[in-house]
Amino acid sequence: MGISSLGVGSGLDLEGLVSQLLEAERAPKAARLDAQDERIESEISSLGQLKSKLSEFKDSVDELRKDQSLTGREPTIRNPSEESEPFTAEASNSALTGEYAITVERLASGSRIESATAANGGFTSSSDQVTDTAGSLTFKIGGTGDTFSINVAAGATLAQLREQINKAEGNFGITANIINTGTADGGAKLVISSKVTGEGNDLSIVNDNNLAGLNRIATTDSAETASYLVPTKTAQNAQAIIDGITVQSDTNEFENTIQNVTFTAKAVSEKNSLDEFQSSTLVIGFDQEALDEKIKGFVESYNALNEEIRSLTKYGESDLEEDGALAGDFTIRGIQAGLGNILSGTVSASALGGLFQIGIELTSEGKLEIGSSDFGLGTGASRLSDALEDNFDEVSKLFTADDGIATKLYDFIDQYTKSSGILADRETAAKDQRDRLLDDRAAFELRLVSFEQTLRGRYLNLDQTVARLQQSSSALLASLF
């Protein structure tokens, strides 16, 4: 007699028994594998979090260790009055500190050309015909090589010519306007202004076809030998006086007139009651505000890293509170110790010596703070302010010197965060463990399959034996009764 399912022949719950035996075999090992898996995944995740925070802190440190980021120059301008702002200024990091008296005497300007009055052969109104023969005009600046041309149609009016000039392709800053004088003698005047500034950069208007009508708005003929209109205002340079020295620029921007400093003239300087120009004072100093922000950003970034480390390495205060994923980890203890030693150490290259002298203190919890205690030396905030005011270069050295804090921190952190660094190796090792654990889990499942087959073989024989005995017993009882 064939039996398709355990217990069918004997009536015993052999399927349940096999299931219980399998579970008894699986549960302890599965629990151990699950615990290992949870620990490894937690370690991988925690190492990733730590490496991310370390990288963020390294970026903050990198800003401080680069000398050029700590030597920024800040131009300050003191004007004779609040109503006066004759110029603005910018300075590169290589500009020398100093103080300069600057007066803007003249702004750079372009040239201006006006057509003659009606009485002198000009135009009576904007609807006057410019020419009865088609021709072209070329607008050019000899000093810069800027040029563009327009074609003037036969019968074009003064107003149409104005629009052609303003909308011309290649127009490099030429503007045409019509001013109606309101008198018969004055009539309508075409005013052409150039935005190209600088001495020698006067606008020329060439009558390409030497048409008589176009001579009224041209400065020269096609051979550029004849002379018609002349600029009513010539292009000129901006002019300023720096510490008594007269300087000029063909634009309103004076670049490197003071080495590595650019100042841009905005208005002519004010005059006093004696009709004398009043100078403004330009001070090129250190960018204390920018460095102050960098230092405070460094403190905040370190504290975020410290908080992350404390969270990952904490021990639970009771049985109900779990330990951090990296509690007691030797590598993390090494990071904490290394960071603490650098932050509390001294820098021989800086007269300031250490972070305490610029107001930064290391607390018992491993945090950095701009200290509030005085110690007879002023609060942390006042020490930082005084250091930036009086010892800017020494603050820079404190971070950027070969034995500077930022330099040492960057090198220390880099050995942990680089692609072949200590934390990357730890992550690789943990992932290898995870792979081996997957292999162990797969092997264990295969053993359980084999164990189940063995159990089913044994209990199948038992089921069949009991079934036969039950049949014999039933037959014997039947024969007796």
C-alpha positions as CSV (number, residue, x, y, z in Angstrom):
1,M,0.0,0.0,0.0
2,G,1.5,3.4,-1.1
3,I,1.4,6.4,1.3
4,S,1.3,9.8,-0.3
5,S,1.6,11.9,2.9
6,L,3.2,11.3,6.2
7,G,0.7,10.1,8.8
8,V,-2.0,9.1,6.3
9,G,-1.4,5.5,6.8
10,S,-0.8,5.5,10.6
11,G,-3.1,8.4,11.5
12,L,-0.2,9.9,13.5
13,D,0.7,13.6,13.1
14,L,4.1,12.9,11.5
15,E,4.0,16.0,9.3
16,G,3.7,18.2,12.4
17,L,6.5,16.2,14.0
18,V,8.8,16.8,11.0
19,S,7.9,20.5,11.0
20,Q,8.7,20.8,14.7
21,L,12.0,19.0,14.3
22,L,13.0,21.2,11.3
23,E,12.1,24.4,13.2
24,A,14.1,23.2,16.2
25,E,17.1,22.7,13.9
26,R,16.6,26.0,12.0
27,A,15.8,28.4,14.8
28,P,19.1,28.7,16.7
29,K,21.2,28.9,13.6
30,A,18.8,31.3,11.8
31,A,18.8,33.5,14.9
32,R,22.7,33.6,14.9
33,L,22.8,34.4,11.2
34,D,20.1,37.1,11.5
35,A,22.0,38.7,14.4
36,Q,25.3,38.6,12.4
37,D,23.5,40.1,9.4
38,E,22.0,42.9,11.5
39,R,25.4,43.6,13.0
40,I,27.2,43.7,9.7
41,E,24.5,45.9,8.0
42,S,24.6,48.3,10.9
43,E,28.4,48.4,10.8
44,I,28.4,49.1,7.0
45,S,25.7,51.8,7.4
46,S,27.5,53.4,10.4
47,L,30.8,53.4,8.6
48,G,29.2,55.2,5.7
49,Q,27.6,57.8,8.0
50,L,30.9,58.4,9.7
51,K,32.9,58.7,6.4
52,S,30.3,61.2,5.1
53,K,30.6,63.4,8.2
54,L,34.4,63.1,8.1
55,S,34.4,64.2,4.5
56,E,32.1,67.2,5.3
57,F,34.5,68.2,8.0
58,K,37.5,67.7,5.7
59,D,35.9,70.1,3.2
60,S,35.6,72.7,6.0
61,V,39.2,72.1,7.0
62,D,40.3,72.4,3.3
63,E,38.9,75.9,3.2
64,L,41.0,76.9,6.1
65,R,44.3,75.1,5.1
66,K,44.5,76.9,1.8
67,D,46.4,80.1,2.4
68,Q,44.7,82.1,-0.3
69,S,41.3,81.6,1.4
70,L,42.7,83.3,4.6
71,T,44.4,86.2,2.9
72,G,41.4,87.9,1.4
73,R,41.5,91.6,1.1
74,E,38.6,93.8,2.0
75,P,38.4,97.3,0.5
76,T,36.7,99.9,2.7
77,I,35.8,103.4,1.4
78,R,35.3,106.4,3.6
79,N,33.6,109.3,1.7
80,P,33.4,112.9,2.8
81,S,29.6,112.6,3.1
82,E,26.9,109.9,3.0
83,E,25.5,111.6,-0.2
84,S,28.8,111.0,-2.0
85,E,29.9,107.7,-3.5
86,P,32.3,108.5,-6.3
87,F,33.7,105.0,-6.8
88,T,33.6,101.4,-5.7
89,A,36.6,99.1,-5.3
90,E,37.6,95.4,-5.4
91,A,41.0,93.9,-4.3
92,S,42.6,90.5,-5.1
93,N,44.1,88.4,-2.4
94,S,47.6,89.6,-3.5
95,A,46.8,93.3,-3.0
96,L,49.0,95.0,-0.5
97,T,47.3,96.5,2.5
98,G,47.3,100.3,2.5
99,E,45.4,103.5,2.6
100,Y,44.8,105.8,-0.4
101,A,43.3,109.3,-0.9
102,I,41.3,109.2,-4.2
103,T,39.4,112.0,-6.0
104,V,37.4,111.4,-9.2
105,E,37.7,114.5,-11.3
106,R,36.1,113.3,-14.5
107,L,34.1,110.3,-15.7
108,A,34.9,108.6,-19.0
109,S,32.5,109.6,-21.8
110,G,31.8,108.9,-25.5
111,S,31.6,111.4,-28.3
112,R,28.4,113.2,-29.5
113,I,27.5,114.5,-32.9
114,E,24.7,116.9,-33.7
115,S,23.3,117.9,-37.1
116,A,23.3,121.6,-38.1
117,T,20.3,123.9,-37.3
118,A,17.7,124.4,-40.0
119,A,19.0,127.8,-40.7
120,N,22.4,126.3,-41.5
121,G,21.2,123.6,-43.8
122,G,19.9,121.1,-41.3
123,F,16.3,119.7,-40.9
124,T,13.1,121.6,-40.2
125,S,11.3,118.5,-38.8
126,S,11.6,114.8,-38.2
127,S,9.6,114.1,-41.4
128,D,12.1,115.9,-43.6
129,Q,13.6,113.8,-46.4
130,V,17.2,112.9,-45.8
131,T,18.2,112.0,-49.4
132,D,16.5,111.6,-52.7
133,T,19.1,109.0,-53.8
134,A,19.8,105.7,-52.0
135,G,23.1,105.4,-50.3
136,S,24.9,104.1,-47.2
137,L,26.5,105.4,-44.1
138,T,29.3,103.7,-42.1
139,F,29.6,104.4,-38.4
140,K,33.1,103.7,-37.0
141,I,35.5,104.3,-34.1
142,G,39.0,104.5,-35.4
143,G,40.7,103.8,-32.0
144,T,38.8,100.5,-31.4
145,G,38.0,99.2,-34.9
146,D,34.3,99.0,-34.1
147,T,32.2,99.6,-37.3
148,F,28.7,99.0,-38.8
149,S,26.9,100.3,-41.9
150,I,23.3,101.1,-42.8
151,N,21.6,101.5,-46.2
152,V,19.6,104.6,-46.5
153,A,16.7,104.4,-49.0
154,A,15.8,107.2,-51.4
155,G,13.2,109.4,-49.7
156,A,13.9,108.1,-46.2
157,T,12.9,110.6,-43.5
158,L,14.9,111.8,-40.6
159,A,12.7,109.8,-38.2
160,Q,13.2,106.6,-40.3
161,L,17.0,107.2,-40.3
162,R,17.0,107.5,-36.5
163,E,15.2,104.1,-36.3
164,Q,17.6,102.5,-38.7
165,I,20.6,103.6,-36.7
166,N,19.2,102.4,-33.4
167,K,18.2,99.0,-34.8
168,A,21.2,98.4,-37.0
169,E,22.9,95.0,-36.9
170,G,26.3,95.2,-35.3
171,N,25.5,98.5,-33.6
172,F,28.2,98.8,-30.9
173,G,26.7,101.4,-28.7
174,I,25.5,104.2,-31.0
175,T,22.2,105.9,-30.1
176,A,20.3,108.4,-32.3
177,N,17.7,110.8,-31.1
178,I,15.8,113.8,-32.6
179,I,15.5,117.0,-30.6
180,N,12.9,119.5,-31.8
181,T,14.1,122.9,-31.0
182,G,10.7,124.5,-31.4
183,T,12.1,127.4,-33.5
184,A,12.1,127.8,-37.3
185,D,15.8,128.5,-37.3
186,G,16.7,125.6,-35.1
187,G,14.3,123.0,-36.5
188,A,14.9,119.3,-35.7
189,K,18.4,118.2,-34.8
190,L,19.6,114.6,-35.1
191,V,21.8,113.9,-32.1
192,I,24.1,110.8,-32.3
193,S,25.8,109.6,-29.2
194,S,28.5,107.0,-28.8
195,K,29.0,104.8,-25.6
196,V,32.6,104.0,-26.6
197,T,34.6,106.0,-24.1
198,G,38.2,107.1,-24.0
199,E,40.4,109.7,-25.6
200,G,40.8,109.2,-29.3
201,N,37.7,107.1,-29.6
202,D,35.5,109.7,-31.4
203,L,32.7,108.5,-33.6
204,S,33.1,109.0,-37.4
205,I,30.2,108.8,-39.9
206,V,31.3,108.1,-43.4
207,N,29.2,109.2,-46.4
208,D,30.0,106.1,-48.5
209,N,28.5,107.4,-51.7
210,N,29.2,111.1,-51.3
211,L,25.6,112.0,-51.6
212,A,24.9,115.7,-50.9
213,G,21.8,114.9,-48.7
214,L,23.8,112.6,-46.4
215,N,26.6,115.1,-45.9
216,R,24.2,116.7,-43.4
217,I,24.6,113.8,-41.0
218,A,28.2,112.6,-41.9
219,T,31.5,113.7,-40.6
220,T,33.5,112.8,-43.7
221,D,33.3,111.6,-47.3
222,S,34.1,108.2,-48.7
223,A,37.8,109.0,-49.0
224,E,37.7,110.3,-45.4
225,T,39.4,113.5,-46.5
226,A,36.6,116.0,-46.4
227,S,35.1,117.3,-43.1
228,Y,31.4,117.9,-42.5
229,L,30.0,117.6,-39.0
230,V,32.4,117.7,-36.1
231,P,31.8,116.2,-32.6
232,T,30.1,118.7,-30.3
233,K,31.6,116.6,-27.5
234,T,34.7,114.5,-27.9
235,A,35.3,111.1,-26.2
236,Q,37.4,111.5,-23.1
237,N,39.1,109.4,-20.4
238,A,38.1,109.2,-16.8
239,Q,40.5,111.0,-14.6
240,A,41.3,110.6,-10.9
241,I,43.9,111.7,-8.4
242,I,45.5,109.0,-6.2
243,D,47.6,110.4,-3.4
244,G,48.3,113.5,-5.5
245,I,49.1,111.6,-8.7
246,T,46.8,112.1,-11.7
247,V,45.7,108.9,-13.4
248,Q,43.5,108.2,-16.4
249,S,41.5,105.3,-17.9
250,D,39.7,105.1,-21.2
251,T,36.8,103.5,-19.2
252,N,35.5,104.3,-15.8
253,E,37.3,101.2,-14.5
254,F,40.8,101.8,-13.1
255,E,42.4,98.3,-13.1
256,N,45.8,97.8,-11.5
257,T,46.3,101.5,-11.2
258,I,46.9,100.5,-7.6
259,Q,48.5,97.0,-8.0
260,N,45.9,94.2,-7.7
261,V,43.2,96.7,-6.9
262,T,40.3,97.8,-9.3
263,F,38.2,100.8,-8.5
264,T,35.3,102.0,-10.7
265,A,34.4,105.6,-11.0
266,K,30.7,106.2,-10.5
267,A,30.4,110.0,-10.1
268,V,32.6,113.1,-9.9
269,S,33.8,113.7,-6.3
270,E,32.1,116.5,-4.3
271,K,33.6,119.9,-4.0
272,N,33.9,122.0,-0.9
273,S,33.0,125.7,-0.5
274,L,36.4,126.7,-2.1
275,D,35.4,124.7,-5.2
276,E,38.1,122.1,-4.4
277,F,37.5,118.4,-4.9
278,Q,37.2,116.4,-1.7
279,S,39.0,113.1,-1.6
280,S,37.6,109.8,-0.4
281,T,39.8,107.3,1.5
282,L,40.3,103.8,0.2
283,V,41.6,101.3,2.8
284,I,42.8,97.9,1.6
285,G,42.7,95.6,4.7
286,F,42.3,92.0,5.6
287,D,38.8,90.4,5.1
288,Q,38.2,89.8,8.8
289,E,34.5,89.1,8.4
290,A,35.1,86.3,5.8
291,L,37.8,84.6,8.0
292,D,35.5,84.9,11.1
293,E,32.8,83.1,9.2
294,K,35.2,80.4,8.1
295,I,36.4,79.8,11.6
296,K,32.9,79.6,13.0
297,G,31.9,77.2,10.1
298,F,34.9,75.1,11.1
299,V,33.6,74.9,14.7
300,E,30.1,74.0,13.6
301,S,31.3,71.3,11.2
302,Y,33.6,69.7,13.8
303,N,30.7,69.7,16.3
304,A,28.5,67.9,13.8
305,L,31.2,65.3,13.3
306,N,31.7,64.9,17.1
307,E,27.9,64.5,17.6
308,E,27.8,61.8,14.9
309,I,30.8,59.9,16.5
310,R,29.2,60.1,20.0
311,S,25.9,58.7,18.7
312,L,27.6,55.8,16.9
313,T,29.9,54.9,19.8
314,K,27.6,55.4,22.8
315,Y,26.9,52.6,25.3
316,G,23.3,52.1,26.3
317,E,22.5,53.4,29.8
318,S,20.1,50.5,30.5
319,D,19.2,47.1,29.2
320,L,16.4,48.8,27.2
321,E,18.8,51.2,25.4
322,E,20.9,49.7,22.7
323,D,24.6,50.4,22.2
324,G,25.7,52.4,19.3
325,A,26.7,50.4,16.2
326,L,30.4,51.2,16.7
327,A,30.5,51.2,20.5
328,G,34.0,50.3,21.7
329,D,35.3,50.3,18.1
330,F,39.1,50.6,18.1
331,T,39.3,52.5,14.8
332,I,36.8,55.1,16.0
333,R,38.6,55.6,19.3
334,G,41.7,56.3,17.2
335,I,39.9,58.9,15.2
336,Q,38.6,60.6,18.4
337,A,42.0,60.6,20.0
338,G,43.8,61.9,16.9
339,L,41.3,64.8,16.4
340,G,41.5,65.7,20.1
341,N,45.3,65.8,20.1
342,I,45.5,68.1,17.0
343,L,42.8,70.5,18.3
344,S,44.4,70.8,21.7
345,G,48.0,70.9,20.3
346,T,50.2,73.9,19.6
347,V,51.4,75.4,16.4
348,S,55.0,76.6,16.5
349,A,54.7,78.6,13.3
350,S,52.1,81.0,14.8
351,A,52.8,83.4,17.6
352,L,49.2,82.7,18.8
353,G,50.2,79.1,19.6
354,G,46.8,77.4,19.6
355,L,43.0,77.6,19.3
356,F,42.6,78.9,22.9
357,Q,44.3,82.2,21.9
358,I,41.6,82.8,19.3
359,G,38.8,82.0,21.7
360,I,38.1,78.4,20.7
361,E,37.9,75.9,23.5
362,L,37.5,72.1,23.6
363,T,34.8,71.0,26.1
364,S,34.7,67.9,28.3
365,E,32.2,66.4,25.8
366,G,34.7,66.8,22.9
367,K,32.9,69.8,21.4
368,L,34.5,73.0,20.2
369,E,33.0,76.3,21.3
370,I,33.7,80.0,21.2
371,G,34.3,80.1,25.0
372,S,32.2,82.3,27.3
373,S,34.6,82.1,30.3
374,D,37.0,85.0,30.8
375,F,40.1,83.6,32.5
376,G,41.3,87.3,32.8
377,L,42.0,87.2,29.0
378,G,38.5,88.1,27.8
379,T,35.8,85.9,26.5
380,G,36.3,83.6,23.5
381,A,34.4,86.0,21.3
382,S,36.6,88.9,22.3
383,R,39.8,86.9,21.9
384,L,38.7,85.9,18.4
385,S,37.8,89.5,17.5
386,D,41.1,90.8,18.9
387,A,43.2,88.2,17.1
388,L,41.5,89.0,13.8
389,E,42.0,92.7,14.4
390,D,45.6,92.7,15.6
391,N,47.1,89.4,14.5
392,F,45.4,88.5,11.2
393,D,48.5,86.9,9.7
394,E,49.1,84.8,12.8
395,V,45.5,83.5,12.7
396,S,46.2,82.5,9.1
397,K,49.4,80.7,10.1
398,L,47.6,79.0,13.0
399,F,45.6,77.0,10.4
400,T,47.8,77.0,7.2
401,A,51.4,76.5,8.4
402,D,53.0,73.1,7.8
403,D,52.2,72.3,11.4
404,G,49.0,74.3,11.3
405,I,45.8,72.9,12.7
406,A,43.9,72.7,9.4
407,T,46.9,71.2,7.7
408,K,47.3,68.5,10.2
409,L,43.6,67.8,10.4
410,Y,43.3,67.5,6.7
411,D,46.2,65.0,6.5
412,F,44.8,63.0,9.4
413,I,41.3,62.8,8.1
414,D,42.4,62.0,4.6
415,Q,43.9,58.7,5.7
416,Y,40.4,57.6,6.8
417,T,38.3,59.0,4.0
418,K,40.3,58.5,0.8
419,S,39.2,55.7,-1.6
420,S,42.0,53.4,-0.3
421,G,41.7,54.7,3.3
422,I,41.1,53.0,6.6
423,L,37.3,53.3,6.6
424,A,37.1,52.2,3.0
425,D,39.0,49.0,3.9
426,R,36.7,48.5,6.9
427,E,33.7,48.8,4.6
428,T,35.2,46.3,2.2
429,A,35.9,43.9,5.0
430,A,32.3,44.2,6.3
431,K,30.9,43.7,2.8
432,D,33.0,40.6,2.4
433,Q,31.6,39.3,5.7
434,R,28.1,39.9,4.4
435,D,28.9,37.9,1.3
436,R,30.3,35.0,3.4
437,L,27.2,35.2,5.5
438,L,25.0,34.9,2.5
439,D,27.0,31.8,1.5
440,D,26.6,30.4,5.0
441,R,22.8,31.0,4.9
442,A,22.5,29.3,1.5
443,A,24.6,26.3,2.7
444,F,22.5,26.0,5.8
445,E,19.3,26.0,3.8
446,L,20.7,23.1,1.7
447,R,21.6,21.2,4.8
448,L,18.0,21.7,6.1
449,V,16.6,20.3,2.8
450,S,18.8,17.2,3.2
451,F,17.8,16.9,6.9
452,E,14.1,17.1,6.0
453,Q,14.6,14.4,3.4
454,T,16.2,12.2,6.0
455,L,13.4,12.8,8.5
456,R,10.8,12.1,5.9
457,G,12.5,8.8,4.9
458,R,12.6,7.6,8.5
459,Y,9.0,8.6,9.4
460,L,7.7,7.2,6.1
461,N,9.0,3.8,7.1
462,L,7.4,4.3,10.6
463,D,4.1,5.4,9.0
464,Q,4.1,2.3,6.7
465,T,5.0,-0.1,9.5
466,V,2.3,1.2,11.8
467,A,-0.2,1.1,9.0
468,R,0.6,-2.6,8.3
469,L,0.3,-3.4,12.0
470,Q,-3.1,-1.7,12.2
471,Q,-4.3,-3.7,9.2
472,S,-3.1,-6.9,10.8
473,S,-4.8,-6.0,14.0
474,S,-8.0,-5.2,12.3
475,A,-8.0,-8.5,10.4
476,L,-7.3,-10.5,13.5
477,L,-10.1,-8.9,15.4
478,A,-12.5,-9.5,12.5
479,S,-11.6,-13.3,12.5
480,L,-12.3,-13.6,16.2
481,F,-15.7,-12.0,16.0
